[in-house]
Amino acid sequence: MAVTAPQGLGSALVQLASDTRQLVADLAHLAVLDARRAGVRLAMLLSAGLLIAILLITAWMGFVAAGIVWMFDRGVSWPLAIAIAAFTNIAGAAALAW
């Protein structure tokens, strides 16, 4: 077993400064990796939200079109059926905005 000579105060301070510098560098690297991961998660959440919004709008348009066709089958004229659908959309938007 090799015996090492005791370190002096200067050598210990140099080692402490080196270790502190390495610790700060490691923490900065960890912060960069965490920020990158958070950015990727944010992009995924925004993409999923956009896809959900597109699907909901498409479904709503399908319901409105079905309502227009149903009204037309019940004897309502096309222009009146489309106007009713438009006013229903405006009322829904006003209700959501309020």
Phi, psi and omega per residue, in radians:
M1 nan 2.231 -3.088
A2 -1.474 2.422 3.112
V3 -1.753 2.220 3.125
T4 -1.683 2.589 3.127
A5 -1.277 2.506 3.117
P6 -1.106 2.458 -3.124
Q7 -1.408 2.604 3.072
G8 -1.478 3.051 -3.133
L9 -1.129 -0.715 3.137
G10 -1.095 -0.753 3.130
S11 -1.145 -0.673 3.121
A12 -1.156 -0.681 3.124
L13 -1.177 -0.678 3.090
V14 -1.107 -0.762 3.112
Q15 -1.111 -0.696 3.107
L16 -1.107 -0.762 3.119
A17 -1.115 -0.708 3.128
S18 -1.138 -0.783 3.125
D19 -1.132 -0.672 3.126
T20 -1.144 -0.752 3.109
R21 -1.076 -0.739 3.123
Q22 -1.156 -0.671 3.108
L23 -1.120 -0.753 3.110
V24 -1.122 -0.717 3.110
A25 -1.115 -0.713 3.113
D26 -1.151 -0.705 3.112
L27 -1.157 -0.673 3.095
A28 -1.139 -0.722 3.108
H29 -1.105 -0.733 3.106
L30 -1.103 -0.704 3.118
A31 -1.126 -0.686 3.115
V32 -1.142 -0.768 3.127
L33 -1.121 -0.696 3.125
D34 -1.168 -0.686 3.104
A35 -1.148 -0.686 3.112
R36 -1.116 -0.762 3.123
R37 -1.126 -0.697 3.106
A38 -1.132 -0.659 3.099
G39 -1.119 -0.714 3.111
V40 -1.144 -0.737 3.106
R41 -1.086 -0.737 3.129
L42 -1.084 -0.750 3.114
A43 -1.091 -0.691 3.119
M44 -1.165 -0.723 3.124
L45 -1.142 -0.740 3.118
L46 -1.140 -0.691 3.098
S47 -1.123 -0.752 3.119
A48 -1.131 -0.713 3.102
G49 -1.091 -0.717 3.111
L50 -1.133 -0.741 3.124
L51 -1.114 -0.739 3.110
I52 -1.097 -0.752 3.123
A53 -1.081 -0.730 3.126
I54 -1.100 -0.743 -3.141
L55 -1.165 -0.689 3.104
L56 -1.143 -0.736 3.124
I57 -1.133 -0.693 3.107
T58 -1.112 -0.743 3.112
A59 -1.108 -0.748 3.119
W60 -1.071 -0.738 3.121
M61 -1.095 -0.654 3.084
G62 -1.115 -0.738 3.096
F63 -1.118 -0.716 3.122
V64 -1.128 -0.761 3.122
A65 -1.101 -0.712 3.105
A66 -1.122 -0.668 3.093
G67 -1.130 -0.697 3.117
I68 -1.115 -0.788 3.132
V69 -1.124 -0.717 3.121
W70 -1.081 -0.782 3.124
M71 -1.109 -0.691 3.126
F72 -1.118 -0.682 3.097
D73 -1.148 -0.464 3.135
R74 -1.472 0.042 3.060
G75 1.768 0.100 3.103
V76 -1.439 2.430 -3.140
S77 -1.184 2.722 -3.140
W78 -1.000 -0.869 -3.122
P79 -1.047 -0.697 3.132
L80 -1.193 -0.698 3.119
A81 -1.102 -0.717 3.123
I82 -1.201 -0.673 3.109
A83 -1.127 -0.713 3.098
I84 -1.101 -0.738 3.105
A85 -1.105 -0.712 3.132
A86 -1.125 -0.769 3.124
F87 -1.168 -0.581 3.055
T88 -1.115 -0.725 3.087
N89 -1.095 -0.755 -3.134
I90 -1.133 -0.742 3.127
A91 -1.128 -0.703 3.086
G92 -1.110 -0.722 3.120
A93 -1.150 -0.694 3.120
A94 -1.145 -0.686 3.115
A95 -1.134 -0.694 3.116
L96 -1.219 -0.612 -3.123
A97 -1.272 -0.513 -3.088
W98 -1.426 nan nan
